[in-house]
Amino acid sequence: MPAAFMPRPTESSLSVNWLEYLAVSGRQAEIDELRRVFIEEKRYQLRPSGCFALLNVGETTDYVAAESLDSRRLRFVHEPVEEESCHDPSHSGIHGYAHEDLVIAQLIVDTVTETHPGL
């Protein structure tokens, strides 16, 4: 759903996680560690119907630039969270579009390579 890839109206980027920064090997280990961060660190909420959607940064950036009317260049920026109440070394943001950019959100959806259940 494109709505899942839209930044909140009050935020300048879409909050995401960059799996490679979790420092574990293998896709399943990355997903398991991401679930642990979501559940144990209590910074994020997982819903039973939720899922993790995986993107390839280069492919998504190139596709959005090629398919958007304004050749939009998204930026994926690593923004780890180190707070007293939360440790999330994989937190990142997708920058370069706003809450009302539904077309860009749909283009991002088009590049999803895998999905995994949230819980």
HUVENRA-V817187 format. One record per pair of residues at least 24 apart in sequence whose C-alpha atoms are under 6 Angstrom apart, sorted by the first residue. I is the first residue (numbers start at 0). J is the second residue. If there is no record, write none. Layout:
BEGIN
i:I j:J
i:I j:J
END
This chain:
BEGIN
i:1 j:104
i:1 j:105
i:4 j:104
i:5 j:98
i:5 j:104
i:6 j:98
i:7 j:98
i:8 j:98
i:12 j:92
i:12 j:93
i:12 j:94
i:13 j:92
i:13 j:93
i:14 j:92
i:15 j:90
i:15 j:91
i:15 j:92
i:16 j:89
i:16 j:90
i:16 j:91
i:17 j:89
i:20 j:89
i:21 j:89
i:40 j:85
i:47 j:118
i:49 j:117
i:50 j:115
i:50 j:116
i:50 j:117
i:51 j:114
i:51 j:115
i:51 j:117
i:52 j:113
i:52 j:114
i:53 j:111
i:53 j:112
i:53 j:113
i:54 j:111
i:54 j:112
i:59 j:110
i:63 j:106
END
